[in-house]
Amino acid sequence: MSDNGTEVGVDVAADGSAVVDLWRLRWYGLSLPEPLDVPDDVMRSVMRSAARSLRSAARSLRSAPRTEVRPGWFSVAG
């Protein structure tokens, strides 16, 4: 959690892969003032790229100092 209260929730499978619910992203897109519905093949391509970026970001946090702000929730110091 950052100083401004922003939280980032990340689900990770037992094998370390990112778990993403495409239906949540689709519902979000459809809820926008100008609804956006992205085809499945495009969504999967975007999610593969995002998963690579997320894994890279998570690896960079391994050595960062962390504080457990509540059970199972951590904040990166600094």
Backbone bond lengths (Angstrom), bond angles and torsions (degrees), N, CA, C in turn:
res aa  C-N    CA-C-N  psi(-1)  N-CA   C-N-CA  omega(-1)  CA-C   N-CA-C  phi
1 M - - - 1.437 - - 1.528 108.03 -
2 S 1.318 115.89 134.42 1.456 119.10 -179.71 1.534 110.27 -87.96
3 D 1.327 116.37 173.72 1.458 121.11 179.65 1.522 112.28 -60.99
4 N 1.353 117.60 -27.78 1.461 120.02 -178.72 1.530 112.64 -89.90
5 G 1.344 117.46 6.74 1.447 121.32 176.52 1.513 115.70 89.35
6 T 1.330 116.92 2.52 1.453 120.09 179.43 1.516 110.29 -70.77
7 E 1.326 116.72 131.19 1.454 122.14 177.93 1.524 108.63 -118.00
8 V 1.303 115.57 143.92 1.456 120.62 174.96 1.512 107.11 -120.44
9 G 1.325 115.91 118.36 1.456 120.74 178.32 1.515 109.50 -97.46
10 V 1.294 116.87 130.96 1.453 121.79 -179.82 1.517 108.50 -130.37
11 D 1.322 116.59 126.32 1.461 121.00 174.46 1.514 107.94 -100.31
12 V 1.312 115.96 133.35 1.460 121.18 -179.28 1.524 108.29 -130.14
13 A 1.317 116.38 131.51 1.464 121.55 178.59 1.525 109.93 -73.15
14 A 1.320 116.23 167.45 1.464 121.30 -178.71 1.526 112.00 -57.99
15 D 1.331 117.29 -29.09 1.468 120.39 -179.84 1.525 112.84 -84.93
16 G 1.343 116.68 1.88 1.459 120.53 178.15 1.517 114.18 92.36
17 S 1.322 117.68 -2.60 1.463 119.73 -179.52 1.527 110.54 -81.23
18 A 1.319 115.00 149.94 1.465 120.51 179.14 1.521 109.77 -72.05
19 V 1.326 115.39 140.32 1.461 121.17 177.95 1.522 106.75 -109.00
20 V 1.320 115.57 119.79 1.458 120.88 -177.35 1.520 108.89 -126.62
21 D 1.310 115.87 133.11 1.454 121.14 176.85 1.524 108.53 -94.51
22 L 1.339 116.51 103.86 1.459 119.60 -179.65 1.522 111.21 -62.47
23 W 1.323 117.37 -32.48 1.464 119.49 -178.94 1.520 110.93 -64.71
24 R 1.347 117.97 -33.17 1.471 119.43 177.81 1.525 110.38 -66.30
25 L 1.324 116.11 -41.37 1.461 119.30 178.37 1.526 110.99 -65.31
26 R 1.324 115.84 -40.45 1.472 119.50 178.81 1.530 110.17 -62.98
27 W 1.341 117.53 -46.03 1.464 119.95 179.50 1.521 111.13 -62.42
28 Y 1.325 116.87 -37.56 1.463 119.76 176.81 1.524 109.69 -61.86
29 G 1.322 116.57 -47.98 1.462 120.21 179.49 1.517 112.26 -58.73
30 L 1.316 116.15 -39.64 1.462 120.00 179.98 1.521 112.60 -72.71
31 S 1.349 117.17 -18.36 1.464 120.23 -179.08 1.531 112.91 -87.39
32 L 1.321 117.35 -7.18 1.462 121.02 -178.96 1.527 110.82 -67.07
33 P 1.353 117.51 156.18 1.472 120.29 178.26 1.533 111.86 -54.08
34 E 1.313 116.72 -37.86 1.465 121.54 172.03 1.525 105.46 -112.50
35 P 1.339 117.53 93.23 1.469 121.43 -173.34 1.519 113.44 -51.05
36 L 1.307 114.66 140.76 1.459 122.33 -179.79 1.518 108.31 -126.79
37 D 1.317 116.93 118.99 1.458 121.30 176.27 1.521 107.27 -116.74
38 V 1.312 115.63 115.77 1.459 121.39 -176.75 1.532 109.52 -98.61
39 P 1.339 118.36 131.00 1.470 120.66 178.51 1.534 111.38 -58.69
40 D 1.337 115.44 149.96 1.468 121.44 -177.25 1.524 113.22 -53.07
41 D 1.343 118.29 -44.18 1.462 119.86 -176.58 1.524 111.56 -65.40
42 V 1.317 117.18 -36.77 1.467 120.72 177.79 1.528 109.49 -69.56
43 M 1.326 115.92 -43.43 1.465 120.58 179.89 1.525 110.77 -59.80
44 R 1.323 117.49 -44.23 1.469 120.63 -179.64 1.527 111.28 -63.69
45 S 1.321 117.13 -39.51 1.466 120.77 178.49 1.531 110.70 -63.68
46 V 1.311 115.67 -44.36 1.472 120.36 178.99 1.520 110.22 -63.41
47 M 1.336 116.71 -41.58 1.457 120.50 -178.18 1.527 111.72 -67.56
48 R 1.329 118.05 -35.65 1.476 119.62 176.22 1.519 110.30 -61.88
49 S 1.316 116.45 -43.46 1.466 120.49 178.71 1.529 110.82 -65.08
50 A 1.337 116.56 -42.69 1.461 120.37 179.32 1.521 110.96 -64.87
51 A 1.324 117.18 -37.95 1.463 120.93 179.49 1.526 110.45 -63.37
52 R 1.329 117.06 -39.87 1.469 119.77 177.69 1.526 110.00 -63.09
53 S 1.323 116.92 -43.57 1.467 120.62 179.49 1.521 111.01 -64.60
54 L 1.336 116.46 -40.90 1.459 120.82 179.32 1.519 111.46 -63.98
55 R 1.328 116.91 -43.25 1.474 119.59 177.74 1.519 110.72 -61.30
56 S 1.317 116.99 -41.69 1.464 120.90 179.11 1.534 110.41 -63.00
57 A 1.329 116.52 -43.92 1.466 120.08 179.29 1.525 110.95 -64.39
58 A 1.319 116.54 -41.91 1.466 120.11 179.80 1.520 111.02 -63.76
59 R 1.333 117.37 -40.60 1.471 120.31 177.56 1.523 111.02 -61.28
60 S 1.332 116.62 -37.63 1.467 119.33 -178.73 1.531 111.41 -68.78
61 L 1.335 117.57 -20.20 1.465 120.82 -179.65 1.523 113.22 -86.18
62 R 1.319 117.56 -9.84 1.471 120.16 -177.07 1.516 112.83 -53.93
63 S 1.327 115.82 -42.04 1.464 119.00 -175.59 1.531 112.60 -95.07
64 A 1.333 117.55 -0.77 1.466 120.23 -179.09 1.529 109.87 -74.22
65 P 1.334 116.75 142.84 1.463 119.13 176.55 1.531 109.39 -67.16
66 R 1.335 116.08 132.17 1.460 120.90 -177.56 1.519 110.70 -125.04
67 T 1.322 114.99 150.97 1.454 122.49 175.25 1.519 107.61 -124.89
68 E 1.335 117.05 130.31 1.457 120.21 177.03 1.522 107.55 -80.62
69 V 1.342 116.53 111.99 1.463 120.98 -175.82 1.522 112.13 -86.78
70 R 1.313 117.11 -21.44 1.459 124.82 169.84 1.519 105.34 -162.88
71 P 1.282 119.04 163.03 1.471 119.96 -174.17 1.536 113.33 -50.94
72 G 1.322 114.96 118.79 1.462 120.96 178.34 1.517 115.59 82.13
73 W 1.321 118.67 -0.21 1.471 123.29 179.69 1.518 107.83 -117.61
74 F 1.344 116.11 129.65 1.451 120.51 -175.32 1.518 111.10 -124.59
75 S 1.311 114.26 151.89 1.456 122.26 175.38 1.518 107.19 -120.03
76 V 1.319 116.44 139.70 1.466 120.58 176.95 1.525 106.83 -88.53
77 A 1.327 115.19 123.34 1.466 120.27 -178.82 1.513 110.10 -69.77
78 G 1.304 114.82 147.37 1.452 119.41 174.59 1.437 112.33 107.32
